[in-house]
Each structure stands twice: as structure tokens, then as C-alpha cells.
Amino acid sequence: FRRFGRLCVHFRESPPGIDIPPRPNFKIIEAQTPREND
């Protein structure tokens, strides 16, 4: 679901609340690792 358009195109697989991660690599880490592993 593209609510933020192409801006959130890479984050659509990420859980809600992580629209714009601080780092471009953070989206990959967040998608493969739990949030508690911060």
C-alpha cells in the first residue's frame, strides 16, 4: 500500500511507524531484524 507514494516504496514491506528510517540501510536491517534488536 503506497500511502506515501514513491517515497515509501522501499518501506512498504516495513512495519507501520517506520516510514522514513534515519539511514537507507536501516530499512533492510529493520525488515530482517526485530525492532527490539536496535
PDB file of N, CA, C and O in Angstrom:
ATOM      1  N   PHE A   1       0.834  -1.179   0.000  1.00  0.00           N
ATOM      2  CA  PHE A   1       0.000   0.000   0.000  1.00  0.00           C
ATOM      3  C   PHE A   1       0.869   1.229   0.000  1.00  0.00           C
ATOM      4  O   PHE A   1       1.641   1.498   0.921  1.00  0.00           O
ATOM      5  N   ARG A   2       0.703   1.965  -1.088  1.00  0.00           N
ATOM      6  CA  ARG A   2       1.568   3.127  -1.310  1.00  0.00           C
ATOM      7  C   ARG A   2       0.896   4.387  -0.803  1.00  0.00           C
ATOM      8  O   ARG A   2       0.281   5.116  -1.581  1.00  0.00           O
ATOM      9  N   ARG A   3       1.000   4.648   0.462  1.00  0.00           N
ATOM     10  CA  ARG A   3       0.366   5.820   1.044  1.00  0.00           C
ATOM     11  C   ARG A   3       1.248   7.059   0.878  1.00  0.00           C
ATOM     12  O   ARG A   3       0.747   8.178   0.777  1.00  0.00           O
ATOM     13  N   PHE A   4       2.543   6.851   0.850  1.00  0.00           N
ATOM     14  CA  PHE A   4       3.464   7.979   0.741  1.00  0.00           C
ATOM     15  C   PHE A   4       4.011   8.086  -0.682  1.00  0.00           C
ATOM     16  O   PHE A   4       4.963   8.817  -0.954  1.00  0.00           O
ATOM     17  N   GLY A   5       3.371   7.327  -1.582  1.00  0.00           N
ATOM     18  CA  GLY A   5       3.832   7.362  -2.964  1.00  0.00           C
ATOM     19  C   GLY A   5       5.168   6.661  -3.121  1.00  0.00           C
ATOM     20  O   GLY A   5       5.453   5.697  -2.410  1.00  0.00           O
ATOM     21  N   ARG A   6       5.987   7.138  -4.046  1.00  0.00           N
ATOM     22  CA  ARG A   6       7.277   6.502  -4.305  1.00  0.00           C
ATOM     23  C   ARG A   6       8.253   6.732  -3.161  1.00  0.00           C
ATOM     24  O   ARG A   6       9.293   6.077  -3.087  1.00  0.00           O
ATOM     25  N   LEU A   7       7.922   7.660  -2.269  1.00  0.00           N
ATOM     26  CA  LEU A   7       8.811   7.951  -1.142  1.00  0.00           C
ATOM     27  C   LEU A   7       8.898   6.756  -0.209  1.00  0.00           C
ATOM     28  O   LEU A   7       9.948   6.465   0.364  1.00  0.00           O
ATOM     29  N   CYS A   8       7.765   6.068  -0.071  1.00  0.00           N
ATOM     30  CA  CYS A   8       7.717   4.938   0.856  1.00  0.00           C
ATOM     31  C   CYS A   8       7.699   3.617   0.093  1.00  0.00           C
ATOM     32  O   CYS A   8       7.291   2.588   0.632  1.00  0.00           O
ATOM     33  N   VAL A   9       8.139   3.649  -1.154  1.00  0.00           N
ATOM     34  CA  VAL A   9       8.105   2.461  -1.993  1.00  0.00           C
ATOM     35  C   VAL A   9       9.021   1.377  -1.451  1.00  0.00           C
ATOM     36  O   VAL A   9       8.739   0.187  -1.594  1.00  0.00           O
ATOM     37  N   HIS A  10      10.118   1.790  -0.829  1.00  0.00           N
ATOM     38  CA  HIS A  10      11.075   0.824  -0.301  1.00  0.00           C
ATOM     39  C   HIS A  10      10.709   0.410   1.112  1.00  0.00           C
ATOM     40  O   HIS A  10      11.221  -0.578   1.638  1.00  0.00           O
ATOM     41  N   PHE A  11       9.817   1.181   1.720  1.00  0.00           N
ATOM     42  CA  PHE A  11       9.491   0.919   3.117  1.00  0.00           C
ATOM     43  C   PHE A  11       8.128   0.254   3.258  1.00  0.00           C
ATOM     44  O   PHE A  11       7.646   0.040   4.370  1.00  0.00           O
ATOM     45  N   ARG A  12       7.508  -0.074   2.119  1.00  0.00           N
ATOM     46  CA  ARG A  12       6.159  -0.636   2.182  1.00  0.00           C
ATOM     47  C   ARG A  12       6.167  -2.017   2.840  1.00  0.00           C
ATOM     48  O   ARG A  12       5.152  -2.455   3.382  1.00  0.00           O
ATOM     49  N   GLU A  13       7.315  -2.702   2.791  1.00  0.00           N
ATOM     50  CA  GLU A  13       7.408  -4.021   3.411  1.00  0.00           C
ATOM     51  C   GLU A  13       7.725  -3.904   4.900  1.00  0.00           C
ATOM     52  O   GLU A  13       7.582  -4.864   5.657  1.00  0.00           O
ATOM     53  N   SER A  14       8.156  -2.716   5.300  1.00  0.00           N
ATOM     54  CA  SER A  14       8.492  -2.489   6.703  1.00  0.00           C
ATOM     55  C   SER A  14       7.223  -2.266   7.517  1.00  0.00           C
ATOM     56  O   SER A  14       6.211  -1.820   6.977  1.00  0.00           O
ATOM     57  N   PRO A  15       7.269  -2.570   8.802  1.00  0.00           N
ATOM     58  CA  PRO A  15       6.126  -2.387   9.691  1.00  0.00           C
ATOM     59  C   PRO A  15       5.735  -0.922   9.784  1.00  0.00           C
ATOM     60  O   PRO A  15       6.586  -0.055   9.586  1.00  0.00           O
ATOM     61  N   PRO A  16       4.485  -0.616  10.077  1.00  0.00           N
ATOM     62  CA  PRO A  16       3.992   0.759  10.190  1.00  0.00           C
ATOM     63  C   PRO A  16       4.735   1.518  11.275  1.00  0.00           C
ATOM     64  O   PRO A  16       5.025   0.961  12.334  1.00  0.00           O
ATOM     65  N   GLY A  17       5.048   2.787  11.024  1.00  0.00           N
ATOM     66  CA  GLY A  17       5.770   3.575  12.008  1.00  0.00           C
ATOM     67  C   GLY A  17       7.204   3.781  11.566  1.00  0.00           C
ATOM     68  O   GLY A  17       7.939   4.583  12.142  1.00  0.00           O
ATOM     69  N   ILE A  18       7.594   3.041  10.531  1.00  0.00           N
ATOM     70  CA  ILE A  18       8.964   3.176  10.028  1.00  0.00           C
ATOM     71  C   ILE A  18       8.916   3.685   8.601  1.00  0.00           C
ATOM     72  O   ILE A  18       9.476   3.077   7.689  1.00  0.00           O
ATOM     73  N   ASP A  19       8.235   4.812   8.420  1.00  0.00           N
ATOM     74  CA  ASP A  19       8.053   5.359   7.083  1.00  0.00           C
ATOM     75  C   ASP A  19       9.384   5.840   6.515  1.00  0.00           C
ATOM     76  O   ASP A  19       9.742   5.508   5.385  1.00  0.00           O
ATOM     77  N   ILE A  20      10.113   6.622   7.305  1.00  0.00           N
ATOM     78  CA  ILE A  20      11.381   7.167   6.825  1.00  0.00           C
ATOM     79  C   ILE A  20      12.494   6.920   7.834  1.00  0.00           C
ATOM     80  O   ILE A  20      12.709   7.727   8.738  1.00  0.00           O
ATOM     81  N   PRO A  21      13.196   5.813   7.679  1.00  0.00           N
ATOM     82  CA  PRO A  21      14.313   5.451   8.559  1.00  0.00           C
ATOM     83  C   PRO A  21      15.436   6.487   8.483  1.00  0.00           C
ATOM     84  O   PRO A  21      15.569   7.179   7.474  1.00  0.00           O
ATOM     85  N   PRO A  22      16.242   6.599   9.535  1.00  0.00           N
ATOM     86  CA  PRO A  22      17.347   7.546   9.588  1.00  0.00           C
ATOM     87  C   PRO A  22      18.416   7.221   8.553  1.00  0.00           C
ATOM     88  O   PRO A  22      19.148   8.109   8.116  1.00  0.00           O
ATOM     89  N   ARG A  23      18.510   5.963   8.163  1.00  0.00           N
ATOM     90  CA  ARG A  23      19.500   5.561   7.168  1.00  0.00           C
ATOM     91  C   ARG A  23      18.854   4.683   6.102  1.00  0.00           C
ATOM     92  O   ARG A  23      17.912   3.945   6.392  1.00  0.00           O
ATOM     93  N   PRO A  24      19.360   4.760   4.861  1.00  0.00           N
ATOM     94  CA  PRO A  24      18.857   3.945   3.749  1.00  0.00           C
ATOM     95  C   PRO A  24      19.063   2.453   3.996  1.00  0.00           C
ATOM     96  O   PRO A  24      18.319   1.625   3.470  1.00  0.00           O
ATOM     97  N   ASN A  25      20.064   2.115   4.789  1.00  0.00           N
ATOM     98  CA  ASN A  25      20.341   0.711   5.081  1.00  0.00           C
ATOM     99  C   ASN A  25      19.490   0.216   6.240  1.00  0.00           C
ATOM    100  O   ASN A  25      19.349  -0.987   6.459  1.00  0.00           O
ATOM    101  N   PHE A  26      18.931   1.160   6.970  1.00  0.00           N
ATOM    102  CA  PHE A  26      18.148   0.820   8.148  1.00  0.00           C
ATOM    103  C   PHE A  26      16.890   0.054   7.761  1.00  0.00           C
ATOM    104  O   PHE A  26      16.412  -0.796   8.513  1.00  0.00           O
ATOM    105  N   LYS A  27      16.360   0.362   6.581  1.00  0.00           N
ATOM    106  CA  LYS A  27      15.147  -0.296   6.111  1.00  0.00           C
ATOM    107  C   LYS A  27      15.401  -1.788   5.910  1.00  0.00           C
ATOM    108  O   LYS A  27      14.531  -2.615   6.184  1.00  0.00           O
ATOM    109  N   ILE A  28      16.587  -2.124   5.436  1.00  0.00           N
ATOM    110  CA  ILE A  28      16.936  -3.522   5.200  1.00  0.00           C
ATOM    111  C   ILE A  28      17.131  -4.254   6.522  1.00  0.00           C
ATOM    112  O   ILE A  28      16.699  -5.396   6.683  1.00  0.00           O
ATOM    113  N   ILE A  29      17.781  -3.587   7.456  1.00  0.00           N
ATOM    114  CA  ILE A  29      18.032  -4.182   8.769  1.00  0.00           C
ATOM    115  C   ILE A  29      16.713  -4.377   9.512  1.00  0.00           C
ATOM    116  O   ILE A  29      16.496  -5.399  10.162  1.00  0.00           O
ATOM    117  N   GLU A  30      15.847  -3.391   9.405  1.00  0.00           N
ATOM    118  CA  GLU A  30      14.569  -3.443  10.108  1.00  0.00           C
ATOM    119  C   GLU A  30      13.689  -4.546   9.538  1.00  0.00           C
ATOM    120  O   GLU A  30      12.898  -5.159  10.256  1.00  0.00           O
ATOM    121  N   ALA A  31      13.834  -4.790   8.247  1.00  0.00           N
ATOM    122  CA  ALA A  31      12.997  -5.783   7.586  1.00  0.00           C
ATOM    123  C   ALA A  31      13.452  -7.203   7.927  1.00  0.00           C
ATOM    124  O   ALA A  31      12.665  -8.147   7.866  1.00  0.00           O
ATOM    125  N   GLN A  32      14.717  -7.341   8.281  1.00  0.00           N
ATOM    126  CA  GLN A  32      15.257  -8.670   8.552  1.00  0.00           C
ATOM    127  C   GLN A  32      15.450  -8.921  10.046  1.00  0.00           C
ATOM    128  O   GLN A  32      15.555 -10.067  10.481  1.00  0.00           O
ATOM    129  N   THR A  33      15.495  -7.840  10.826  1.00  0.00           N
ATOM    130  CA  THR A  33      15.695  -7.983  12.269  1.00  0.00           C
ATOM    131  C   THR A  33      14.576  -7.295  13.037  1.00  0.00           C
ATOM    132  O   THR A  33      14.013  -6.308  12.564  1.00  0.00           O
ATOM    133  N   PRO A  34      14.259  -7.799  14.191  1.00  0.00           N
ATOM    134  CA  PRO A  34      13.199  -7.234  15.031  1.00  0.00           C
ATOM    135  C   PRO A  34      13.566  -5.846  15.534  1.00  0.00           C
ATOM    136  O   PRO A  34      14.746  -5.505  15.619  1.00  0.00           O
ATOM    137  N   ARG A  35      12.562  -5.046  15.866  1.00  0.00           N
ATOM    138  CA  ARG A  35      12.802  -3.691  16.343  1.00  0.00           C
ATOM    139  C   ARG A  35      13.526  -3.717  17.679  1.00  0.00           C
ATOM    140  O   ARG A  35      14.233  -2.765  18.010  1.00  0.00           O
ATOM    141  N   GLU A  36      13.370  -4.763  18.440  1.00  0.00           N
ATOM    142  CA  GLU A  36      13.967  -4.829  19.773  1.00  0.00           C
ATOM    143  C   GLU A  36      15.480  -4.986  19.681  1.00  0.00           C
ATOM    144  O   GLU A  36      16.193  -4.793  20.666  1.00  0.00           O
ATOM    145  N   ASN A  37      15.962  -5.337  18.499  1.00  0.00           N
ATOM    146  CA  ASN A  37      17.393  -5.545  18.313  1.00  0.00           C
ATOM    147  C   ASN A  37      18.100  -4.252  17.917  1.00  0.00           C
ATOM    148  O   ASN A  37      19.132  -4.273  17.247  1.00  0.00           O
ATOM    149  N   ASP A  38      17.537  -3.147  18.336  1.00  0.00           N
ATOM    150  CA  ASP A  38      18.106  -1.849  17.994  1.00  0.00           C
ATOM    151  C   ASP A  38      19.417  -1.672  18.733  1.00  0.00           C
ATOM    152  O   ASP A  38      20.073  -0.640  18.590  1.00  0.00           O
TER     153      ASP A  38
END
